[in-house]
Amino acid sequence: MDIYFVKIKVAVTVDYRKLWMMKTSIKLFLLSVLAVACFSACQKTGLTDINTGKQLTLSKSIVKLGEPLYITALGSTNSIVKWAVKPSANSVISTGAGTSVILFSHPGTYVVTASFFSDTLTPPYDSTSTTVNVNDSVYNDSSVVHCNVIGVVPIDSNDQITITPVSYSDTGLVMLANTQVTYNSSPNLSYLLPPVFAGEYEFIFNTITEFPCNASNGPSPATAVLSMGALTPGSHPVIFSLHGINYEGSVLVTGTQCSFTWPYTSGVVISPLTISK
């Protein structure tokens, strides 16, 4: 009887030891998994923490052609911020202290980078980037339709206008116009279409229309959508008027493309000079 009791006691002791060893193994395994996860998370947090003082906030991540993109560099109070867009073509940048307004004239994916400088003589000490997608729709700010307060201001005497062809089809040529100077309250670039002979095109830029009741992220270039309809093959005179000065050139229309002859590099600028269907 004593021998039987001793065997049972030994057996129970061995079972508890195995159970303890199994629990210890599980604990060690869980601790190792947690350690790896913590290490990975700490690494990610560390990368994030490096950039927390230099982050970019966007008004939108997807914009239309000619739609102002407001982008702000947070944590740049004591820094000089310089902006860049890649690819650099088809974009216009208007910069402020820590905020930039960017217009895009061609669909695609762009990388916007803010570089931070402590002064104008040394290389940047930091930079951060973000991606922006531009679709092929032309921007038309419909929110201003509901604004019952409208302001009209003159075009700044130092301002100049960039004309960007964005679409050529059987219905005509569509172009974006934007100012270099920024204005308040969702500004529109107003223009007149005087009577001209058939086959001639003239646009007179006269004022900036502002909409104070419309929520805005801040000052931005004034924009307008211009169109040349009923285009026929051949060369057509084109005139853009700004500050009482006529800028004159021509557009050659073929079945596959429109090409501008335009000698001006200031005042009113056209870029690119050629657009295909």
WOJOCOR-V576707 format. One record per pair of residues at least 12 apart in sequence whose C-alpha atoms are under 10 Angstrom apart, sorted by sequence separation. I is the first residue (numbers start at 1). J is the second residue. D is the distance in whole Angstrom. If there is no record, write none. Layout:
i: {I	I}
j: {J	J}
d: {D	D}
//
This chain:
i: {58	59	71	83	91	92	114	115	116	163	164	165	177	191	192	193	210	237	238	249	250	260	261	57	58	59	82	90	91	92	114	115	162	163	164	190	191	192	209	236	237	238	248	249	259	260	261	57	58	81	82	90	91	100	113	114	115	162	163	164	190	191	192	208	209	236	237	248	249	259	260	56	57	58	81	82	83	89	90	91	99	113	114	162	163	190	191	192	207	208	235	236	237	247	248	249	258	259	260	56	57	81	82	83	88	89	90	98	112	113	114	161	162	163	189	190	191	235	236	247	248	258	259	55	56	57	80	81	82	83	85	89	90	112	113	161	162	189	190	191	234	235	236	247	257	258	259	54	55	56	79	80	81	82	90	98	111	112	113	160	161	162	189	190	233	234	235	257	258	54	55	56	78	79	81	83	91	111	112	160	161	188	189	190	205	233	234	235	247	256	257	258	53	54	55	77	78	110	111	112	159	160	161	188	189	232	233	234	247	248	256	257	53	54	55	76	77	87	110	111	159	160	187	188	189	231	232	233	234	246	247	255	256	52	53	54	76	87	88	109	110	111	158	159	187	188	231	232	233	238	245	246	247	251	252	254	255	51	52	53	72	75	76	86	87	88	109	110	156	158	159	186	187	188	203	231	232	233	235	237	238	245	251	254	51	68	69	70	71	72	73	74	86	87	88	108	109	110	155	156	157	184	185	186	187	203	233	234	235	236	237	238	243	65	66	68	70	72	73	74	85	86	87	108	109	156	183	184	185	186	187	233	235	242	65	66	72	73	85	86	107	108	109	155	156	183	184	185	186	201	202	235	241	242	71	72	73	84	85	86	107	108	156	183	184	185	186	201	231	240	241	71	72	84	85	106	107	108	138	155	161	177	184	185	186	200	201	240	70	71	72	83	84	85	104	105	106	107	138	179	185	186	187	199	239	240	70	71	83	84	104	105	106	107	136	153	185	186	199	69	70	71	82	83	84	103	104	105	106	107	136	185	186	199	200	68	69	70	81	82	83	106	184	185	186	187	188	189	190	198	199	68	69	70	81	82	83	105	151	184	185	186	187	188	189	190	191	199	67	68	69	80	81	82	151	153	155	184	185	186	187	188	189	190	67	68	69	80	81	82	150	152	155	183	184	185	186	187	188	189	190	191	199	200	201	202	203	204	205	206	207	66	67	68	79	80	81	138	151	152	154	182	183	184	186	187	188	189	199	200	201	202	203	204	205	206	207	66	67	79	80	81	138	139	182	183	184	185	186	187	188	199	200	201	202	203	204	205	206	65	66	67	76	78	79	80	81	138	152	181	182	183	184	198	199	200	201	202	203	204	205	206	64	65	66	76	78	79	80	181	182	183	199	200	201	202	203	204	205	63	64	65	66	73	76	78	79	80	180	181	182	197	204	58	63	64	65	71	73	76	78	144	179	180	181	204	56	57	58	59	64	65	72	73	76	82	144	178	179	180	204	56	58	64	71	73	81	143	144	178	179	180	203	63	80	83	85	144	161	177	178	179	202	203	79	81	82	84	85	86	141	177	178	179	202	79	81	83	85	141	177	178	202	62	85	141	176	177	178	176	177	175	176	177	191	192	201	155	175	176	191	200	201	154	155	156	174	175	176	191	200	154	155	156	174	175	153	154	155	173	174	175	73	153	154	155	173	174	73	152	153	154	172	173	174	56	152	153	171	172	173	56	151	152	153	171	172	173	56	105	106	151	152	171	172	173	55	71	105	106	107	150	151	152	166	168	170	171	172	54	104	105	106	150	151	161	163	165	167	168	169	170	171	172	54	105	106	149	150	151	161	162	163	164	165	170	54	104	105	149	150	161	163	164	165	169	170	69	148	149	150	163	168	147	148	149	150	146	147	148	149	144	145	147	148	67	144	146	147	155	66	143	144	146	61	62	63	64	65	144	145	61	62	63	64	65	67	92	105	143	144	61	62	63	64	65	66	67	68	105	143	144	54	55	56	58	60	61	62	63	64	65	66	67	104	105	143	54	55	56	57	58	60	61	62	63	64	65	66	67	91	103	54	55	56	58	63	64	65	66	67	90	51	54	55	63	64	65	103	50	51	63	64	90	51	163	161	173	101	161	160	140	159	160	139	140	159	173	94	139	140	157	158	170	173	92	94	96	139	157	169	170	172	92	93	94	95	138	155	156	169	92	94	155	168	169	154	168	169	179	168	178	167	177	177	165	177	165	176	165	175	66	66	65	173	162	162	173	161	162	163	164	165	160	161	162	163	164	165	166	159	160	161	162	163	164	165	168	169	170	159	160	161	162	163	164	165	167	168	169	66	158	159	160	161	162	163	164	165	166	167	168	66	163	164	165	166	167	65	66	164	165	66	101	101	103	68	99	100	101	102	103	99	100	101	102	99	100	101	103	96	94	95	94	93	94	93	92	70	71	70	69	70	68	70	70	68	69	68	68	68	68	67	66	59	66	66	90	89	90	89}
j: {70	71	83	95	103	104	126	127	128	175	176	177	189	203	204	205	222	249	250	261	262	272	273	70	71	72	95	103	104	105	127	128	175	176	177	203	204	205	222	249	250	251	261	262	272	273	274	71	72	95	96	104	105	114	127	128	129	176	177	178	204	205	206	222	223	250	251	262	263	273	274	71	72	73	96	97	98	104	105	106	114	128	129	177	178	205	206	207	222	223	250	251	252	262	263	264	273	274	275	72	73	97	98	99	104	105	106	114	128	129	130	177	178	179	205	206	207	251	252	263	264	274	275	72	73	74	97	98	99	100	102	106	107	129	130	178	179	206	207	208	251	252	253	264	274	275	276	72	73	74	97	98	99	100	108	116	129	130	131	178	179	180	207	208	251	252	253	275	276	73	74	75	97	98	100	102	110	130	131	179	180	207	208	209	224	252	253	254	266	275	276	277	73	74	75	97	98	130	131	132	179	180	181	208	209	252	253	254	267	268	276	277	74	75	76	97	98	108	131	132	180	181	208	209	210	252	253	254	255	267	268	276	277	74	75	76	98	109	110	131	132	133	180	181	209	210	253	254	255	260	267	268	269	273	274	276	277	74	75	76	95	98	99	109	110	111	132	133	179	181	182	209	210	211	226	254	255	256	258	260	261	268	274	277	75	92	93	94	95	96	97	98	110	111	112	132	133	134	179	180	181	208	209	210	211	227	257	258	259	260	261	262	267	90	91	93	95	97	98	99	110	111	112	133	134	181	208	209	210	211	212	258	260	267	91	92	98	99	111	112	133	134	135	181	182	209	210	211	212	227	228	261	267	268	98	99	100	111	112	113	134	135	183	210	211	212	213	228	258	267	268	99	100	112	113	134	135	136	166	183	189	205	212	213	214	228	229	268	99	100	101	112	113	114	133	134	135	136	167	208	214	215	216	228	268	269	100	101	113	114	134	135	136	137	166	183	215	216	229	100	101	102	113	114	115	134	135	136	137	138	167	216	217	230	231	100	101	102	113	114	115	138	216	217	218	219	220	221	222	230	231	101	102	103	114	115	116	138	184	217	218	219	220	221	222	223	224	232	101	102	103	114	115	116	185	187	189	218	219	220	221	222	223	224	102	103	104	115	116	117	185	187	190	218	219	220	221	222	223	224	225	226	234	235	236	237	238	239	240	241	242	102	103	104	115	116	117	174	187	188	190	218	219	220	222	223	224	225	235	236	237	238	239	240	241	242	243	103	104	116	117	118	175	176	219	220	221	222	223	224	225	236	237	238	239	240	241	242	243	103	104	105	114	116	117	118	119	176	190	219	220	221	222	236	237	238	239	240	241	242	243	244	103	104	105	115	117	118	119	220	221	222	238	239	240	241	242	243	244	103	104	105	106	113	116	118	119	120	220	221	222	237	244	99	104	105	106	112	114	117	119	185	220	221	222	245	98	99	100	101	106	107	114	115	118	124	186	220	221	222	246	99	101	107	114	116	124	186	187	221	222	223	246	107	124	127	129	188	205	221	222	223	246	247	124	126	127	129	130	131	186	222	223	224	247	125	127	129	131	187	223	224	248	109	132	188	223	224	225	224	225	224	225	226	240	241	250	205	225	226	241	250	251	205	206	207	225	226	227	242	251	206	207	208	226	227	206	207	208	226	227	228	127	207	208	209	227	228	128	207	208	209	227	228	229	112	208	209	227	228	229	113	208	209	210	228	229	230	114	163	164	209	210	229	230	231	114	130	164	165	166	209	210	211	225	227	229	230	231	114	164	165	166	210	211	221	223	225	227	228	229	230	231	232	115	166	167	210	211	212	222	223	224	225	226	231	116	166	167	211	212	223	225	226	227	231	232	132	211	212	213	226	231	211	212	213	214	211	212	213	214	210	211	213	214	134	211	213	214	222	134	211	212	214	130	131	132	133	134	213	214	131	132	133	134	135	137	162	175	213	214	132	133	134	135	136	137	138	139	176	214	215	126	127	128	130	132	133	134	135	136	137	138	139	176	177	215	127	128	129	130	131	133	134	135	136	137	138	139	140	164	176	128	129	130	132	137	138	139	140	141	164	126	129	130	138	139	140	178	126	127	139	140	166	128	240	240	253	182	242	242	223	242	243	223	224	243	257	179	224	225	242	243	255	258	178	180	182	225	243	255	256	258	179	180	181	182	225	242	243	256	180	182	243	256	257	243	257	258	268	258	268	258	268	269	258	270	259	270	260	270	164	166	166	275	265	266	277	266	267	268	269	270	266	267	268	269	270	271	272	266	267	268	269	270	271	272	275	276	277	267	268	269	270	271	272	273	275	276	277	175	267	268	269	270	271	272	273	274	275	276	277	176	273	274	275	276	277	176	177	275	276	178	217	218	220	186	217	218	219	220	221	218	219	220	221	219	220	221	223	219	219	220	220	220	221	221	221	216	217	217	217	218	217	219	220	219	220	220	221	222	223	223	223	217	224	225	271	271	272	272}
d: {6	6	10	8	6	7	9	4	9	6	5	9	8	6	5	9	9	6	5	6	7	9	7	8	5	9	8	8	4	8	6	7	10	6	6	10	5	7	8	9	4	7	9	5	9	5	9	6	7	9	10	6	6	9	7	6	9	8	5	9	8	4	7	7	10	5	7	7	7	6	6	7	5	9	9	9	10	9	5	8	10	6	6	6	7	6	6	10	10	9	6	5	9	9	9	9	8	4	9	6	7	7	9	9	10	9	6	9	9	4	9	7	5	9	7	6	7	6	6	9	9	6	7	8	5	7	8	6	10	8	9	9	9	5	7	6	7	8	5	9	8	4	8	8	7	5	9	10	6	6	9	8	9	9	10	10	7	5	9	8	5	8	7	6	10	6	6	6	6	6	5	9	10	8	10	10	9	6	6	6	6	9	5	7	10	7	5	9	10	9	4	8	9	5	7	8	10	8	5	7	7	6	9	6	7	9	5	7	8	10	6	6	7	5	9	9	7	10	6	6	6	8	6	5	9	10	7	5	10	10	7	9	6	8	5	7	6	9	9	7	5	9	9	6	6	7	7	8	7	9	9	9	9	9	9	9	8	10	8	8	10	9	10	9	6	9	6	6	9	8	9	8	5	9	9	9	9	10	10	10	9	10	9	10	10	10	10	10	10	9	9	7	6	7	9	8	5	8	9	10	10	10	9	6	7	10	10	10	9	9	10	9	9	10	9	10	10	9	5	9	7	5	9	6	6	7	8	9	5	6	9	9	9	7	10	10	6	6	6	7	8	5	9	9	9	9	6	5	8	10	10	10	9	7	9	4	9	8	5	8	5	7	9	8	8	5	10	7	10	10	8	6	6	6	6	7	5	8	9	9	10	10	8	8	7	9	10	7	7	5	9	7	5	9	10	9	8	5	9	10	6	8	10	10	10	10	6	6	6	7	7	10	7	8	9	9	7	6	10	8	5	8	8	5	8	10	10	9	10	10	9	6	9	8	10	10	5	7	10	6	6	10	8	9	8	8	10	9	9	10	7	6	5	9	6	5	9	9	10	9	7	8	7	8	5	8	8	8	10	6	6	10	6	7	9	10	9	7	7	7	7	5	5	7	8	5	9	8	5	8	10	9	9	9	5	8	9	5	5	5	10	9	9	9	8	8	8	8	7	8	10	9	6	8	9	6	6	9	9	10	10	9	5	7	7	7	6	9	9	6	6	6	6	6	6	7	10	5	7	6	5	9	10	9	5	5	9	10	9	9	10	6	5	5	5	5	5	5	8	7	6	9	10	9	6	6	10	9	9	9	5	6	9	9	7	6	6	6	6	7	8	9	9	6	6	10	9	5	7	8	4	6	9	8	9	8	9	9	9	9	8	5	9	10	7	8	8	8	9	6	7	10	9	10	8	9	6	9	7	9	10	10	9	6	8	10	10	9	10	10	9	7	9	9	10	9	8	10	5	8	9	9	10	8	10	9	9	9	10	6	5	10	10	9	9	10	9	10	9	10	6	7	9	10	10	10	9	9	10	10	8	8	4	9	10	10	9	10	10	10	5	7	9	9	10	9	7	5	9	6	6	8	5	7	10	10	9	8	6	6	9	9	10	10	7	9	7	5	9	10	10	7	5	9	6	6	9	5	6	8	5	8	10	6	6	10	6	7	9	7	5	9	7	5	9	9	6	7	10	6	6	9	8	5	8	9	4	9	8	10	9	6	6	6	6	8	9	10	7	9	9	7	5	9	10	10	9	7	6	9	10	8	7	6	6	10	10	10	9	9	10	8	8	9	10	6	9	9	5	7	9	10	9	10	9	8	9	10	10	6	7	9	10	10	9	10	10	9	8	6	8	9	10	7	9	6	10	10	8	8	9	9	9	6	10	9	7	9	6	9	10	10	9	8	9	9	8	9	7	8	10	7	6	7	6	7	10	9	9	10	6	5	5	5	5	6	9	8	9	7	7	9	8	9	7	9	8	6	6	6	6	6	6	5	10	10	9	8	7	7	9	10	9	9	7	9	5	5	6	8	10	10	7	8	7	9	9	6	6	8	8	8	9	10	9	9	5	9	9	10	9	8	9	10	8	10	10	10	9	8	8	10	9	10	10	9	9	10	10	9	8	9	10	9	8	9	7	10	8	7	9	10	10	10	9	8	9	8	9	9	9	9	7	8	9	9	10	7	10	9	7	10	10	10	10	9	9	10	10	10	10	10	10	8	9	10	9	10	8	8	7	9	8	7	6	6	6	6	7	9	10	5	5	5	5	5	7	7	9	9	8	6	6	6	6	6	8	7	6	6	10	9	9	8	9	7	9	8	8	8	8	5	7	9	10	7	10	7	8	9	10	10	8	10	9	9	9	10	10	8	9	9	9	10	6	9	10	9	8	9	9	9	9	7	10	7	9	9	10	9	7	9	8	10	9	8	10	9	7	8	9	9	9	7	8	9	9	9	10	8	9}
//
